[in-house]
Amino acid sequence: MSLDKATVAKVANLARIRVEENDLEPLANELNAILGWVEQLSEVDTENVAPMTSVAEMSLRWRDDEVTDGGYQQQVVANAPAEEDGFFAVPKVIE
Amino acid sequence: MPRQLLGGEVDMGMIIQGATGDWEVVIGLEVHAQVTSKAKLFSGSATEYGAEQNTQVSFIDAAMPGMLPVINRAAVEQAVRTGLGLKAQINKFSVFDRKNYFYADLPQGYQISQFQQPIVGKGVLTIDLKDGETREIGITRLHLEQDAGKSIHDQHPSMSLIDLNRSGVALMEIVSEPDLRSPEEAAAYVKKLRSILRYLGTCDGNMEEGSMRADVNVSVRRPGEGFGTRCEMKNINSVRFMQQAIIYEANRQVDIIEAGGTVDQETRLYDPVKGETRSMRSKEEAHDYRYFPDPDLLPLEFDDAFVEKLKSELPELPDEKKNRFITELGISPYDAGVLVAEKEVADYFEAVAKGRDAKLAANWVTGELFGNLNRTGKSLSESPVSADALGDLIGLIKDGTISNRIAKEVFEEMFETGKAAADIVEEKGLKQVSDTGAIEAAIDEVIAANEDKVAEYRAGKDKLLGFFMGQVMKATGGKANPGVVNKLLKPKLDG
């Protein structure tokens, strides 16, 4: 697997990370090095091995259906760059 | 311009007659149903509709750093119940994935959903068509996922306002096979699914409040050929709009293909005001979701005992209930379908019918009761006539105390005043007269007053019997027992 400049630009855009044009090529090289390293794993024969879902030998914890949280509107919006009457206010997005 | 549709037989599907021949419409639905639960899927904040903005938001729902999701037992149970209600495969091992996209009302930057290993697999839903016919529609899967927040675009001149109360609420996404062939079938599917969810108590099915929304996939093809390219219309929250959207979209695709073009696979928005769909190209790039297993969550696992317990607690579902009404109570398939669609109605009907003539009960519930509720804009729970009260009225008809015609009059008054049937009959002196002496006297009077008609009748105009029946009923204020009148009238007319 190998990433080209255009793919790196696309992924950066999807992740909303700004990458300058002249940083794309070096970044593609770095990512390709990482991918190449990870790809060594494909040398291992995993034909009859179930995919590992976790390194922890434990099962998912469940919670009872009780309302135990919420009710702090001002704390929720406290860090918002802009707030309006308890709403987060963001640049207008219209389809 | 959309051409006229040839709906034809509903079970034949919808055929569009294009310039170059017939086209078949293929529809698949993804229904998002909000899980009925007190708290959210992965947090302990409340789910109630209509609360003040951002008051039902935990730091988890707002995606503050360092917060971890913990799954709500009720959401798992509701998904399994729904799967059982859809006769579907229940997966005792399922996995949560992150579906990544960027939007202002999605604070995490991803939705926790299930991609390759959903909690529920293949199932089936039987839709009810006209004339009591049914058809089976395949269910592909059901998975659990988080809802997003809500964006409000029209309350501020330059900003969009975000309310995260809905953020993190549990949804079931229920995906159908592309088995639907007409807008009517799609509507029947949504109605039936809603009915089942409401019976199960797993979703309130309230489309106005957004508890049920559908993504509609539409494509067209020559009958019998492979599938065409589909377009998806997102977030349709009314059955009527869904049908309009399907009709418009199918015709649009036929026009494109017949003009020599090709349909682009894309997401389109249905605009109910203009009655058209339009491209949402801005969303295209956002649809590269880059799913991967959520590292914050272990796989969701439960055992057979968990499923069996839920199974043993399932209520009787609309299909079984309908079947029972038909086979055990002798109700017509059409009436049975009407009565079971809403659990509340079915319960009311069963209370009326208990120990009484079930067919008569069905007629009264779907006829007089529904008619009066519709006329006054009342729901069943607001009905001034309780099931017991209606049952008593039917009892009075059955034991011959009042005639069917008088019963309608009594019912009107019950609906108006909430009084008991027996009291109204007593007060107004509406008891049916079966006393042969009184009826005979009335018949004699009618015969004496209509000598010319009697002569015509005797000359062979049999149809006049109905006229005499009517006159006798009128003379007795509608209280004469029609059976007795019938028996006495004919010999007297014949002389």
HADDOCK unambig.tbl for C-alpha pairs under 7 A between the chains (distance, minus, plus):
assign (segid A and resid 54 and name CA) (segid B and resid 298 and name CA) 6.67 0.50 0.50
assign (segid A and resid 59 and name CA) (segid B and resid 298 and name CA) 6.45 0.50 0.50
assign (segid A and resid 60 and name CA) (segid B and resid 297 and name CA) 6.91 0.50 0.50
assign (segid A and resid 60 and name CA) (segid B and resid 298 and name CA) 5.11 0.50 0.50
assign (segid A and resid 60 and name CA) (segid B and resid 299 and name CA) 6.47 0.50 0.50
assign (segid A and resid 60 and name CA) (segid B and resid 300 and name CA) 6.22 0.50 0.50
assign (segid A and resid 61 and name CA) (segid B and resid 70 and name CA) 6.60 0.50 0.50
assign (segid A and resid 62 and name CA) (segid B and resid 70 and name CA) 6.25 0.50 0.50
assign (segid A and resid 62 and name CA) (segid B and resid 71 and name CA) 5.15 0.50 0.50
assign (segid A and resid 62 and name CA) (segid B and resid 72 and name CA) 5.91 0.50 0.50
assign (segid A and resid 62 and name CA) (segid B and resid 73 and name CA) 5.69 0.50 0.50
assign (segid A and resid 63 and name CA) (segid B and resid 70 and name CA) 6.36 0.50 0.50
assign (segid A and resid 63 and name CA) (segid B and resid 71 and name CA) 5.80 0.50 0.50
assign (segid A and resid 63 and name CA) (segid B and resid 72 and name CA) 4.83 0.50 0.50
assign (segid A and resid 63 and name CA) (segid B and resid 73 and name CA) 5.65 0.50 0.50
assign (segid A and resid 64 and name CA) (segid B and resid 72 and name CA) 5.89 0.50 0.50
assign (segid A and resid 64 and name CA) (segid B and resid 73 and name CA) 5.56 0.50 0.50
assign (segid A and resid 65 and name CA) (segid B and resid 37 and name CA) 6.84 0.50 0.50
assign (segid A and resid 65 and name CA) (segid B and resid 38 and name CA) 5.99 0.50 0.50
assign (segid A and resid 65 and name CA) (segid B and resid 39 and name CA) 5.61 0.50 0.50
assign (segid A and resid 65 and name CA) (segid B and resid 72 and name CA) 5.82 0.50 0.50
assign (segid A and resid 65 and name CA) (segid B and resid 73 and name CA) 6.35 0.50 0.50
assign (segid A and resid 65 and name CA) (segid B and resid 74 and name CA) 5.71 0.50 0.50
assign (segid A and resid 66 and name CA) (segid B and resid 38 and name CA) 6.22 0.50 0.50
assign (segid A and resid 66 and name CA) (segid B and resid 39 and name CA) 5.80 0.50 0.50
assign (segid A and resid 66 and name CA) (segid B and resid 44 and name CA) 6.33 0.50 0.50
assign (segid A and resid 67 and name CA) (segid B and resid 38 and name CA) 6.36 0.50 0.50
assign (segid A and resid 67 and name CA) (segid B and resid 39 and name CA) 5.26 0.50 0.50
assign (segid A and resid 67 and name CA) (segid B and resid 44 and name CA) 4.93 0.50 0.50
assign (segid A and resid 67 and name CA) (segid B and resid 45 and name CA) 5.31 0.50 0.50
assign (segid A and resid 67 and name CA) (segid B and resid 46 and name CA) 5.48 0.50 0.50
assign (segid A and resid 68 and name CA) (segid B and resid 44 and name CA) 4.82 0.50 0.50
assign (segid A and resid 68 and name CA) (segid B and resid 45 and name CA) 6.11 0.50 0.50
assign (segid A and resid 69 and name CA) (segid B and resid 44 and name CA) 4.88 0.50 0.50
assign (segid A and resid 69 and name CA) (segid B and resid 45 and name CA) 4.49 0.50 0.50
assign (segid A and resid 69 and name CA) (segid B and resid 58 and name CA) 5.76 0.50 0.50
assign (segid A and resid 70 and name CA) (segid B and resid 45 and name CA) 4.94 0.50 0.50
assign (segid A and resid 70 and name CA) (segid B and resid 55 and name CA) 6.12 0.50 0.50
assign (segid A and resid 70 and name CA) (segid B and resid 56 and name CA) 4.88 0.50 0.50
assign (segid A and resid 70 and name CA) (segid B and resid 57 and name CA) 4.83 0.50 0.50
assign (segid A and resid 70 and name CA) (segid B and resid 58 and name CA) 4.63 0.50 0.50
assign (segid A and resid 71 and name CA) (segid B and resid 55 and name CA) 4.59 0.50 0.50
assign (segid A and resid 71 and name CA) (segid B and resid 56 and name CA) 5.72 0.50 0.50
assign (segid A and resid 71 and name CA) (segid B and resid 57 and name CA) 6.95 0.50 0.50
assign (segid A and resid 72 and name CA) (segid B and resid 55 and name CA) 5.90 0.50 0.50
assign (segid A and resid 73 and name CA) (segid B and resid 54 and name CA) 5.14 0.50 0.50
assign (segid A and resid 73 and name CA) (segid B and resid 55 and name CA) 4.80 0.50 0.50
assign (segid A and resid 76 and name CA) (segid B and resid 59 and name CA) 6.88 0.50 0.50
assign (segid A and resid 76 and name CA) (segid B and resid 62 and name CA) 6.99 0.50 0.50
assign (segid A and resid 86 and name CA) (segid B and resid 53 and name CA) 6.31 0.50 0.50
assign (segid A and resid 86 and name CA) (segid B and resid 54 and name CA) 6.65 0.50 0.50
assign (segid A and resid 87 and name CA) (segid B and resid 53 and name CA) 6.35 0.50 0.50
assign (segid A and resid 87 and name CA) (segid B and resid 54 and name CA) 6.77 0.50 0.50
assign (segid A and resid 87 and name CA) (segid B and resid 161 and name CA) 5.64 0.50 0.50
assign (segid A and resid 87 and name CA) (segid B and resid 162 and name CA) 5.37 0.50 0.50
assign (segid A and resid 87 and name CA) (segid B and resid 163 and name CA) 5.65 0.50 0.50
assign (segid A and resid 88 and name CA) (segid B and resid 161 and name CA) 5.61 0.50 0.50
assign (segid A and resid 88 and name CA) (segid B and resid 162 and name CA) 4.90 0.50 0.50
assign (segid A and resid 88 and name CA) (segid B and resid 163 and name CA) 6.86 0.50 0.50
assign (segid A and resid 89 and name CA) (segid B and resid 159 and name CA) 5.88 0.50 0.50
assign (segid A and resid 89 and name CA) (segid B and resid 160 and name CA) 5.75 0.50 0.50
assign (segid A and resid 89 and name CA) (segid B and resid 161 and name CA) 4.67 0.50 0.50
assign (segid A and resid 89 and name CA) (segid B and resid 162 and name CA) 6.29 0.50 0.50
assign (segid A and resid 90 and name CA) (segid B and resid 159 and name CA) 5.42 0.50 0.50
assign (segid A and resid 90 and name CA) (segid B and resid 160 and name CA) 5.29 0.50 0.50
assign (segid A and resid 90 and name CA) (segid B and resid 161 and name CA) 6.39 0.50 0.50
assign (segid A and resid 91 and name CA) (segid B and resid 158 and name CA) 6.84 0.50 0.50
assign (segid A and resid 91 and name CA) (segid B and resid 159 and name CA) 4.84 0.50 0.50
assign (segid A and resid 91 and name CA) (segid B and resid 160 and name CA) 5.99 0.50 0.50
assign (segid A and resid 92 and name CA) (segid B and resid 153 and name CA) 6.87 0.50 0.50
assign (segid A and resid 92 and name CA) (segid B and resid 158 and name CA) 5.88 0.50 0.50
assign (segid A and resid 92 and name CA) (segid B and resid 159 and name CA) 4.45 0.50 0.50
assign (segid A and resid 92 and name CA) (segid B and resid 160 and name CA) 4.54 0.50 0.50
assign (segid A and resid 93 and name CA) (segid B and resid 160 and name CA) 6.31 0.50 0.50
